[in-house]
Amino acid sequence: MWRKSAEPTDSYSLRRRLFVRLFGVLAMLTAGLYLFVDAYAKRAADAAFDRLLLASALSIADTVRVQEGRFLVDLPYSSLGILALAGRDRLFYRIVAPDGTPVTGYDDLPVETKPGGSVKPKFHNATYRDVPVRIATLDRFVAQPGLAGWVTIAVAQTREERSTLAQDLLANAFLPIAFVMLAGAGLIWIGIRRALAPLGSLERIIRERQAQDLSPIAMPPPQEVSQLVHAINQLMERLKANMDTMQTFLADAAHQIRTPLASLRVQAELAADEDDPEELRRISARVHRNAVEVSQLTSQLLSHAMVMHRSEARQPEEVDLRALLEQVIQRAAAISGDTPIRLEIDSRAGSATVPGDPISLREALTNLIDNAVKYAGACGPVEVSLSPRGQDRGLRLEVADRGPGIPEEEKRTVLTRFARGSSAAGVVGSGLGLSIVESVARAYGVTLALLDRPGGGLVVRLDFPAATEPPATRTGQAAALALSLLAAVAACAVQAPAARAAEAVVYPAPGAERERLRIHAATDRPALEPLVLDFQALHPEVTVEYLELGTTELFARAVASVAKDGPDLLISSAADLQVKLVNDGYTRPHLPAGTEFLPDWANWRNEAFGFTFEPAVIAYNRDLLPEDQVPRSREALIRLLRDQPGRFSGRVATYDVGQSGIGYLLFAHDELLFSQSWQLLAAMGNARARLSCCTTEILDMVERGEVAIAYNVLGSYARARAAAGAPIGIAMPEDYTLVVSRVAVIPKTAAHPQTAGRFIDYLLSTRGQQVVAARSTLYAISSAVDQGASAATLRSSTVATLHPITLSPALLVFLDRLKYERFLQQWRAAFQVP
């Protein structure tokens, strides 16, 4: 065992023994290899993904053209489809004309343009929408008589996938090095055990020390732990000082209480032997005065202990100083007698909130005003004022009286416990009031000053620090960009009907309400009502508010929503708009539970979740179209409309893509997959097809016999009509049948994201999917459900090739402004819409 010594000997370097003898060279080599492999992995990942970025930019560059004096781009699906192979990455793009004006894309994407252009592509890193991105920039020279120049194409991709690839490369390459490290760790452990032997001796010395022994540790510690031993010694010194302070406080308190108690005892003994009534009254008065003094002293001691405890144990909170002052003055006025107390609050003080503890601040203010009344009550009113300090530096509180004041040399002394100034002679007191005020001020950063009042008296000034202001809300630049896209789409729409005022339907909690879930959905409420009710059966404490909106209106509200009472969950069949919300950063992730039976294409970034499987079908009126004449493919539909133009004139219906987001999504995929898609649209245009905004209205026309055929309507709605007895038949195109999914996302502004996440978990669960298949009008997507309306039964009942629309950033292609304008122009020409 080490011997205690008053003079510690020279310590040695334990760190030097460990690192120099055992680990120095190995650590340097390992660190060097790690940095080399890490840099190589990042270069390799960047090189691999940069090729994808360049391929995307080249595919866009091939479609740049000049038309009618404008630079135009027909964004190909493959341009973003290539990058969508990196499943978790978000995508952005921007095309800039030679004069710097934007052609299409995200106008705030940081892109450097040069007048002369460059034939060599450039890559650089940047931060966009608060996430790191990699940007590829390509210049393409485009010329036409009278108009020529370099068009800049920039494509950006977030770095999640390339970071994952770099980490995988680093892990696999560093594995042999890690094995060597583990082998060396065994040898190092032996050296560490030998080198750290002195620490065992230090432990024994501390463990064997008596509890009352707070003297410094005297053993000579190793240099590496000398700071630790020094800190322990300092802690012991602080503990000893605190114990000494506590003992002094107890001794002072005992001394202060002993005197009035002794006086009480003497007066009581005198009263016991006294027979004179007059003398007994005088003794009783002295007993009462001493009892009051003991009571006040005890109360002040308890208040001082309470203030010290709360200042150490509680975090500051916002306190309304105006209300606190009014409460304290109202209490003080009841016991101040003839002394008036005046309160003046400057109108510029505003809300008058300060950081602190309301109980401690009330105790401090009570002591200040009681002191002013006690020492200066006969000399004039007590004046209390609250005003701003200027330049947003906080508030200033002053308590002024006309009493004897405090001499300058005593102002520091009266702030200590049990200390009283010379001007307090003859006034009952404990000497703890100003000490309590000083303790509260020190605990919450308040500046306390005792000032002489002009004309006589004392001013006690408290300067409160400014309350910490919440960070300013950032401007919604991303929201403005998404809204501008929506405005461009709406500007091209064909005379959309006036928006109807929507009202939420409330499903009260079956039990005691503890949570509230707000759902905005572009889905007929009866279709989702069984799911809402079954979810409440599992969670009876949740009240659900359901608001039904159109797909574009839902998107617009989601982009513009910053209110705390906004939706907690968004559900829409317009998968492209939901994906854009995710891509542009308006949603938050959720890790779903039990998704082993769900397809990968229905989940993107754990932020967009598809939970239904709904085919786009050909619906027809069975009374107007015999089964043997029903077109089973798009080619058959073209022939039918061409061969019998008179029969089907005005008797065909489909979506108006100027009003329907889901209609545009389906027709855009037809253009991608079906080489005769525009011939089909022309055939329907020649047949003077009737156009509508939504599936419900189209099926109404089919059910009433106003039209014989409806193209690309959602099969779930048609199936529900047929099940209800309507004369509606369903044909799934055998060449291919598009399948869309209702997509649920949690907005970033959701007030109850955990509840929304539980609802998504329910939608994706086997129980929720069984409710979709059995009780809803929709189709279940889970492979675990093979009965009722489900993906499994749908596949087994048709020979058609089902083509699900994958949730990926490739869908952003269809939301490009120029692409939409081009599509809408051709669509109007095909349908002969002005």
Secondary structure, DSSP 8 states (H G I E B T S, - for coil): -----SS------HHHHHIIIIIHHHHHHHHHHHHHHHHHHHHHHHHHHHHHHHHHHHHHHTTEEEETTEEEE---HHHHHHHTTSTT--EEEEEE-TTS-EEEE-TTS-----TT--SS-EEEEEEETTEEEEEEEEEEEEEETTEEEEEEEEEEEESHHHHHHHHHHHHHHHHHHHHHHHHHHHHHHHHHHHHTHHHHHHHHHHHTS-TT--S---S---HHHHHHHHHHHHHHHHHHHHHHHHHHHHHHHHHHHHHHHHHHHHHHHHHHH---HHHHHHHHHHHHHHHHHHHHHHHHHHHHHHHHHHHHH---EEEEHHHHHHHHHHHHHTTSTT--EEEEE-GGGTT-EEEE-HHHHHHHHHHHHHHHHHHHGGGS-EEEEEEE-STT--EEEEEEE-S----GGGTTGGGSTT---GGGTTS---S-HHHHHHHHHHHTT-EEEEEE-TTSSEEEEEEE------------HHHHHHHHHHHHHHHTSS----------EEE--SSS--EEEEEEESS-HHHHHHHHHHHHHH-TTEEEEEEE--HHHHHHHHHH---TTS-SEEEES-HHHHHHHHHTT-EE----S--TTS-GGGEETTTEEE-B-EEEEEEEETTTS-GGG---SHHHHHHHHHH-TTTTTT-EEEE-TTT-HHHHHHHHHHHHH-TTHHHHHHHHHHTT-EEESSHHHHHHHHHHTS-SEEEEEEHHHHHHHHHTT-SEEEE--SS-EEEE--EEEEETT-S-HHHHHHHHHHHHSHHHHHHHHHTSSS-B--TT--SSSBHHHHHHT--S-EEE---SGGGGGGG-HHHHHHHHHHHHHHHT--
